[in-house]
Amino acid sequence: MGTKEILERALQLKPEERFTVVEGLLKSLDEPDKKLDDIWAEEAEKRLKAYREGRLEGIPMEEIFQDET
């Protein structure tokens, strides 16, 4: 069954059934990616180490969130 046929059949469902299909599809796109999580954790550790060693300067939170208007 092709994508077009799946869409045509899904559109024939009752609204609450379509919602269930859409919700399931969206959840499937938002699944955690262990490999990506590991990459970000490693990067965070590198940045923290660099900050503690004085090779990376921090920015005060107030400066980051100050109103630019």
Rosetta constraint file for C-alpha pairs under 8 A:
AtomPair CA 1 CA 5 HARMONIC 6.30 0.50
AtomPair CA 1 CA 6 HARMONIC 6.71 0.50
AtomPair CA 2 CA 6 HARMONIC 6.24 0.50
AtomPair CA 3 CA 7 HARMONIC 6.19 0.50
AtomPair CA 4 CA 8 HARMONIC 6.20 0.50
AtomPair CA 5 CA 9 HARMONIC 6.13 0.50
AtomPair CA 6 CA 10 HARMONIC 6.02 0.50
AtomPair CA 7 CA 11 HARMONIC 6.14 0.50
AtomPair CA 8 CA 12 HARMONIC 6.77 0.50
AtomPair CA 9 CA 13 HARMONIC 7.09 0.50
AtomPair CA 10 CA 18 HARMONIC 6.41 0.50
AtomPair CA 10 CA 21 HARMONIC 7.92 0.50
AtomPair CA 11 CA 18 HARMONIC 7.09 0.50
AtomPair CA 13 CA 17 HARMONIC 5.81 0.50
AtomPair CA 13 CA 18 HARMONIC 5.83 0.50
AtomPair CA 14 CA 18 HARMONIC 6.22 0.50
AtomPair CA 15 CA 19 HARMONIC 6.17 0.50
AtomPair CA 16 CA 20 HARMONIC 6.36 0.50
AtomPair CA 17 CA 21 HARMONIC 6.39 0.50
AtomPair CA 18 CA 22 HARMONIC 6.13 0.50
AtomPair CA 19 CA 23 HARMONIC 5.93 0.50
AtomPair CA 20 CA 24 HARMONIC 6.10 0.50
AtomPair CA 21 CA 25 HARMONIC 6.23 0.50
AtomPair CA 22 CA 26 HARMONIC 6.15 0.50
AtomPair CA 23 CA 27 HARMONIC 6.13 0.50
AtomPair CA 24 CA 28 HARMONIC 6.22 0.50
AtomPair CA 25 CA 29 HARMONIC 6.62 0.50
AtomPair CA 26 CA 30 HARMONIC 6.57 0.50
AtomPair CA 27 CA 31 HARMONIC 6.59 0.50
AtomPair CA 32 CA 37 HARMONIC 7.76 0.50
AtomPair CA 33 CA 37 HARMONIC 6.15 0.50
AtomPair CA 34 CA 38 HARMONIC 6.09 0.50
AtomPair CA 35 CA 39 HARMONIC 6.36 0.50
AtomPair CA 36 CA 40 HARMONIC 6.33 0.50
AtomPair CA 37 CA 41 HARMONIC 6.12 0.50
AtomPair CA 38 CA 42 HARMONIC 6.14 0.50
AtomPair CA 39 CA 43 HARMONIC 6.25 0.50
AtomPair CA 40 CA 44 HARMONIC 6.09 0.50
AtomPair CA 41 CA 45 HARMONIC 6.24 0.50
AtomPair CA 42 CA 46 HARMONIC 6.28 0.50
AtomPair CA 43 CA 47 HARMONIC 6.23 0.50
AtomPair CA 44 CA 48 HARMONIC 6.13 0.50
AtomPair CA 45 CA 49 HARMONIC 6.10 0.50
AtomPair CA 46 CA 50 HARMONIC 6.13 0.50
AtomPair CA 47 CA 51 HARMONIC 6.09 0.50
AtomPair CA 47 CA 56 HARMONIC 7.35 0.50
AtomPair CA 48 CA 52 HARMONIC 6.17 0.50
AtomPair CA 49 CA 53 HARMONIC 6.12 0.50
AtomPair CA 50 CA 54 HARMONIC 6.17 0.50
AtomPair CA 50 CA 55 HARMONIC 4.98 0.50
AtomPair CA 50 CA 56 HARMONIC 5.34 0.50
AtomPair CA 51 CA 55 HARMONIC 5.75 0.50
AtomPair CA 51 CA 56 HARMONIC 4.47 0.50
AtomPair CA 51 CA 57 HARMONIC 6.21 0.50
AtomPair CA 51 CA 58 HARMONIC 7.18 0.50
AtomPair CA 52 CA 56 HARMONIC 7.84 0.50
AtomPair CA 59 CA 63 HARMONIC 6.85 0.50
AtomPair CA 59 CA 64 HARMONIC 7.04 0.50
AtomPair CA 60 CA 64 HARMONIC 6.61 0.50
AtomPair CA 61 CA 65 HARMONIC 6.24 0.50
AtomPair CA 62 CA 66 HARMONIC 5.78 0.50
